């Protein structure tokens, strides 16, 4: 009987040991699961942060690419404006020198007594460049006349009576007509596709002297300049 009790006691003891071992293993397993869950949460957080970082990085890359493209556009625009500036300044200087030399050779020393005059518009159309306006955004040179937007083929009129002192081609300005009004005033008409007068012709105010054309860039235009004693003045001051 005592022997059976010893056996049962041993069984109970082994059972308790096994149960304790199982309980201990379950506790360890639970700890492992908890650690795994914690690691998984950390991993999820890392992945979430990585995705956010990736989006931010992609946005920065996109912004940088856009910035570089913008810088390239600005550089190209600056080059275009610079080329345009140089072209306009060169053309303006060529016309300035041509007119000044011509007037000096025709009108003596330019000391003519001047009476103010009232002139007509050379043609109808919006004035797209005003007297005194910069040739372009980068230029410090200013327009000495008016750019009038006129469709090609329209009549160009003498703004006041006078004598034709030049009709012919001027580089970059097309067919040009210059009228001496014999009172210190000279008018200049450029970008004509053709002229209707000859040198030394006498014209009256409103007479057709040319046909409108385009400027050196192909834009429909008439350039009109008024000079007083060989100095460019604002034509709009003298319009009727």
C-alpha positions as CSV (number, residue, x, y, z in Angstrom):
1,X,0.0,0.0,0.0
2,X,2.8,2.3,0.9
3,X,4.5,1.4,-2.3
4,X,1.5,2.4,-4.3
5,X,1.3,5.7,-2.5
6,X,5.0,6.3,-3.3
7,X,4.3,5.6,-7.0
8,X,1.3,8.0,-7.0
9,X,3.4,10.6,-5.2
10,X,6.1,10.3,-7.8
11,X,3.5,10.6,-10.6
12,X,2.0,13.7,-9.0
13,X,5.4,15.2,-8.6
14,X,6.4,14.6,-12.2
15,X,3.0,15.8,-13.3
16,X,3.4,19.0,-11.3
17,X,6.9,19.4,-12.7
18,X,5.6,19.0,-16.2
19,X,2.7,21.4,-15.6
20,X,5.1,23.9,-14.1
21,X,7.4,23.4,-17.1
22,X,4.4,23.8,-19.5
23,X,3.3,26.9,-17.6
24,X,6.8,28.3,-17.7
25,X,7.1,27.6,-21.4
26,X,3.7,29.2,-22.0
27,X,4.9,32.2,-20.2
28,X,8.1,32.3,-22.2
29,X,6.1,31.8,-25.3
30,X,3.8,34.6,-24.4
31,X,6.8,36.8,-23.8
32,X,8.2,35.8,-27.2
33,X,4.9,36.6,-28.8
34,X,4.8,40.0,-27.0
35,X,8.3,40.7,-28.2
36,X,7.4,39.6,-31.7
37,X,4.3,41.9,-31.6
38,X,6.5,44.8,-30.3
39,X,9.1,44.1,-33.1
40,X,6.3,43.9,-35.7
41,X,4.9,47.3,-34.5
42,X,8.4,48.7,-34.7
43,X,8.8,47.3,-38.2
44,X,5.4,48.6,-39.2
45,X,6.4,52.1,-37.8
46,X,9.7,51.9,-39.7
47,X,7.9,50.9,-42.9
48,X,5.4,53.7,-42.4
49,X,8.2,56.2,-41.8
50,X,10.0,54.9,-44.8
51,X,7.0,55.4,-47.0
52,X,6.6,58.9,-45.7
53,X,10.3,59.6,-46.3
54,X,10.0,58.1,-49.7
55,X,7.1,60.4,-50.6
56,X,8.9,63.4,-49.2
57,X,12.0,62.4,-51.1
58,X,10.1,61.9,-54.3
59,X,8.4,65.3,-53.8
60,X,11.9,66.9,-53.2
61,X,13.2,65.2,-56.4
62,X,10.2,66.5,-58.3
63,X,10.6,70.0,-56.9
64,X,14.3,69.9,-57.7
65,X,13.6,68.8,-61.3
66,X,11.0,71.5,-61.7
67,X,13.4,74.0,-60.3
68,X,16.1,73.0,-62.7
69,X,13.6,73.1,-65.6
70,X,12.5,76.6,-64.4
71,X,16.2,77.7,-64.2
72,X,16.7,76.4,-67.7
73,X,13.6,78.2,-68.9
74,X,14.8,81.5,-67.3
75,X,18.3,81.0,-68.8
76,X,16.8,80.4,-72.2
77,X,14.4,83.4,-71.8
78,X,17.4,85.6,-70.7
79,X,19.4,84.5,-73.7
80,X,16.4,85.2,-76.0
81,X,15.9,88.7,-74.4
82,X,19.6,89.4,-74.6
83,X,19.7,88.5,-78.3
84,X,16.6,90.5,-78.9
85,X,18.1,93.5,-77.0
86,X,21.3,93.4,-79.0
87,X,19.3,93.1,-82.3
88,X,17.0,96.0,-81.4
89,X,19.8,98.2,-80.2
90,X,21.8,97.5,-83.3
91,X,18.8,98.3,-85.6
92,X,18.0,101.5,-83.6
93,X,21.6,102.7,-83.8
94,X,21.7,102.0,-87.6
95,X,18.5,103.9,-88.2
96,X,19.6,106.7,-85.8
97,X,22.9,107.2,-87.6
98,X,21.3,107.0,-91.0
99,X,18.6,109.6,-90.3
100,X,21.0,111.9,-88.5
101,X,23.5,111.8,-91.4
102,X,20.8,112.3,-94.0
103,X,19.2,115.2,-92.2
104,X,22.5,116.9,-91.6
105,X,23.4,116.6,-95.2
106,X,19.9,117.9,-96.3
107,X,19.1,120.5,-93.7
108,X,22.4,122.1,-92.9
109,X,23.3,122.6,-89.2
110,X,19.7,121.9,-87.9
111,X,19.4,125.5,-86.5
112,X,16.1,126.1,-88.4
113,X,13.6,128.3,-86.6
114,X,10.8,126.0,-85.5
115,X,7.1,126.6,-85.2
116,X,5.0,123.9,-83.7
117,X,2.9,121.9,-86.0
118,X,-0.2,119.7,-85.8
119,X,0.2,116.4,-87.6
120,X,-2.1,113.6,-88.6
121,X,-1.5,110.0,-87.7
122,X,0.5,108.1,-90.4
123,X,-1.9,105.2,-90.2
124,X,-4.7,103.7,-88.1
125,X,-3.8,101.1,-85.5
126,X,-2.9,100.6,-81.9
127,X,0.4,102.0,-80.7
128,X,2.2,99.0,-79.2
129,X,5.5,100.8,-78.4
130,X,5.5,104.3,-77.0
131,X,8.1,107.0,-77.5
132,X,10.6,106.7,-74.7
133,X,9.7,103.1,-73.9
134,X,12.6,100.7,-73.4
135,X,13.4,98.5,-76.4
136,X,13.0,95.5,-74.2
137,X,13.2,94.5,-70.5
138,X,17.0,94.2,-70.5
139,X,17.8,97.3,-72.6
140,X,18.6,100.8,-71.4
141,X,18.0,102.2,-74.9
142,X,14.6,103.8,-75.5
143,X,12.3,104.1,-78.6
144,X,12.7,107.3,-80.4
145,X,9.4,106.9,-82.2
146,X,6.2,104.9,-82.2
147,X,5.6,101.3,-83.2
148,X,2.1,101.1,-84.7
149,X,0.4,97.7,-85.2
150,X,-1.0,97.8,-88.7
151,X,-2.0,94.9,-91.0
152,X,0.2,94.7,-94.1
153,X,-1.1,96.4,-97.2
154,X,-2.6,99.5,-95.5
155,X,-1.9,103.0,-96.8
156,X,0.7,105.1,-94.9
157,X,0.1,108.9,-95.0
158,X,2.3,111.9,-94.8
159,X,1.6,113.5,-91.4
160,X,2.3,117.0,-92.7
161,X,3.2,118.7,-96.0
162,X,6.8,118.6,-97.1
163,X,9.4,117.3,-99.4
164,X,10.6,113.7,-99.8
165,X,14.3,113.6,-98.9
166,X,14.6,109.8,-98.9
167,X,12.8,106.8,-100.2
168,X,14.5,103.5,-100.2
169,X,15.7,100.4,-98.3
170,X,17.4,100.7,-94.9
171,X,18.8,97.6,-93.4
172,X,16.5,96.1,-90.7
173,X,13.9,98.8,-91.3
174,X,12.6,97.8,-94.8
175,X,11.4,100.5,-97.2
176,X,11.8,103.9,-95.5
177,X,10.4,107.3,-96.4
178,X,11.7,110.5,-94.8
179,X,9.9,113.8,-95.3
180,X,11.4,117.2,-94.6
181,X,8.6,119.6,-93.5
182,X,10.9,122.6,-94.0
183,X,10.3,124.1,-90.6
184,X,12.7,122.1,-88.5
185,X,10.5,119.0,-88.5
186,X,11.3,115.8,-90.2
187,X,9.2,112.6,-90.2
188,X,10.3,109.1,-90.7
189,X,8.2,106.1,-91.8
190,X,9.7,102.6,-91.7
191,X,8.7,99.0,-92.2
192,X,6.9,99.8,-95.5
193,X,6.5,97.0,-97.9
194,X,6.6,99.5,-100.8
195,X,6.7,103.3,-101.3
196,X,4.5,105.5,-103.4
197,X,6.7,108.6,-103.7
198,X,10.0,109.5,-105.2
199,X,12.9,111.6,-103.9
200,X,12.2,115.4,-104.1
201,X,8.5,114.9,-104.5
202,X,6.4,117.5,-102.7
203,X,3.6,116.0,-100.6
204,X,0.6,117.3,-98.7
205,X,-0.7,116.3,-95.4
206,X,-2.6,113.0,-95.8
207,X,-1.0,112.0,-99.1
208,X,-0.3,108.3,-99.4
209,X,3.5,107.8,-99.4
210,X,3.8,104.1,-98.7
211,X,2.2,100.7,-97.9
212,X,2.5,99.1,-94.5
213,X,4.6,95.9,-94.1
214,X,6.3,94.0,-91.3
215,X,9.2,94.6,-89.0
216,X,12.5,92.5,-89.1
217,X,10.8,89.8,-87.0
218,X,7.8,89.5,-89.3
219,X,5.3,91.4,-87.1
220,X,2.9,93.7,-88.9
221,X,4.2,97.1,-88.0
222,X,4.8,100.7,-89.1
223,X,7.5,102.6,-87.3
224,X,7.0,106.4,-87.1
225,X,9.4,108.9,-85.9
226,X,9.2,112.7,-85.6
227,X,12.3,114.9,-85.3
228,X,12.6,118.6,-84.3
229,X,15.9,120.1,-85.3
230,X,17.2,116.5,-85.7
231,X,16.2,115.6,-82.2
232,X,13.5,112.8,-81.8
233,X,10.4,114.1,-80.1
234,X,7.2,112.4,-78.9
235,X,4.9,112.4,-82.0
236,X,1.7,112.1,-79.9
237,X,2.3,115.6,-78.5
238,X,1.8,116.9,-82.1
239,X,-1.2,114.7,-83.2
240,X,-4.3,116.7,-84.0
